[in-house]
Amino acid sequence: MYSPFQLGLRYLKYFFTASNGKGHGMHSPFVFELITKVMNDNRHFYAYEQVEQLRTALLGDETKLTIEDFGAGSRVKKNNVRSIKDIAHSSLKPKKFGQLLFRIIAHYQPSVLLELGTSLGITTSYLASAKADAKVVTMEGAKEVAATARTNFGKLSLHNIELVEGNFDKTLPATIEKLKRIDFAFVDGNHRYEPTVRYYHSLLPAMHEHSILIFDDIHWSKEMEQAWEEIKNDSAVTLSIDLFFIGLVFFRKEQKVKQHFTIRF
C-alpha cells in the first residue's frame, strides 16, 4: 500500500486534474444527472443521523475482537486482536462516501445489492436504509466482526440484510449463483490486484446493462491502481468514474463509446 505521503501526492494530482464536481461542461447526460442529482444532493435524510450515531458509538467502543484478516490488512493495525474503536477508525468509510452510496441506491433503486466487506456494518446500513425493500447481501470474513455487524443491524432495525460469513474465495461463487442477478455491488474486500480482478470477473456474469459496480480504495496501492485500470478497460465496461477513493463502473449500452471520467468529489 502507498504511504500517507504517497497517497497525498496522488490525491493532489487527482484534485487538480479532475473534472469540475458541479457538472459544468459535462456532455454525458447520464453522468451529468449523477453529478447534479446524486453527488450534489444536499438533502438531509433521517437515516444519516441514525447511522452516524452508531458510528460515534463504535468509535468509542473498547471491546476486543479477534480478527481473521483475509485481505491486504489494515493501514493502521496488524494485530489479530483489535478493539472495535480501532477497527472503526481504520476501516469504516467516511460518512461522505457512505451517504453517497445511500443516494445512489435511493436514486437508481436497485433491488439486489451485494457488498464484499461488511466490517462493522456502517456502509451496509447506509445501503439497506436507502431502499427498505431491497435485498442486501453482505459478506464478511472475520467471524467476530460479522457478529458485531449483525448486532448493529439490529440496533438500526434493518431487516433486509443477509450476512454471509467466511473467506470470499469460498463463499462468493455460491453467493453469486444464489443471487443470479445483481443490480448493485460494492467491493471493499481484499485490496490486492489478483483478488480484486478475480472478484470483478466472478461478478460480471450476474451484472446487467443497468447494474452499478463500485470498487473501494482504487488508489490505495499500486496493485489496486493496476486492478482499476484493467477493470475499467474491460470490454464489458462502457463507462467508469474515478472519485479517487472509490471507482464506479457501468455497463450501459446507451454509452456507444467507452468513456472514463475523473470527477472531483
BELCORGI-V329847 format. One record per backbone hydrogen bond with DSSP energy under -0.5 kcal/mol. CO is the residue of the C=O (numbers start at 1). NH is the residue of the N-H. If there is no record, write none. Layout:
CO/NH
CO/NH
//
This chain:
3/7
4/8
5/9
6/10
7/11
8/12
9/13
10/14
11/15
12/16
13/17
14/17
14/18
19/264
20/23
23/26
25/27
27/29
28/32
29/33
30/34
31/35
32/36
33/37
33/38
34/38
34/39
35/40
38/41
40/42
43/45
45/48
45/49
46/50
47/51
48/52
49/53
50/54
51/55
52/56
53/57
54/58
55/59
57/60
58/61
60/62
61/85
63/84
65/67
65/82
66/144
67/69
68/70
77/74
80/67
82/65
83/87
84/88
85/89
86/90
87/91
87/92
88/92
94/97
94/98
95/99
96/100
97/101
98/102
99/103
100/104
101/105
102/106
103/107
104/108
105/109
111/113
111/135
112/183
112/184
113/137
114/186
115/117
115/139
116/188
118/121
121/125
122/126
123/127
124/128
125/129
126/130
127/131
131/134
134/136
135/113
135/137
136/138
136/162
137/115
138/164
139/117
139/118
140/166
141/143
142/146
143/147
144/148
145/149
146/150
147/151
148/152
149/153
150/154
151/155
152/156
153/158
154/157
157/159
160/136
162/138
162/164
163/165
164/140
167/170
167/171
168/172
171/175
172/176
173/177
174/178
175/179
176/180
179/181
183/212
184/114
185/187
185/214
186/116
186/188
187/216
189/191
190/192
192/196
193/197
194/198
195/199
196/200
197/201
198/202
199/203
200/204
201/205
203/206
203/207
204/207
206/182
208/211
209/251
211/251
212/185
213/249
214/187
215/247
217/220
220/2
221/225
222/226
223/227
224/228
225/229
226/230
227/231
228/232
229/233
231/234
234/237
238/259
239/250
240/261
241/243
241/248
242/263
243/245
244/219
245/217
246/243
247/215
248/241
249/213
250/238
250/239
252/255
254/256
259/240
261/242
261/263
262/19
//
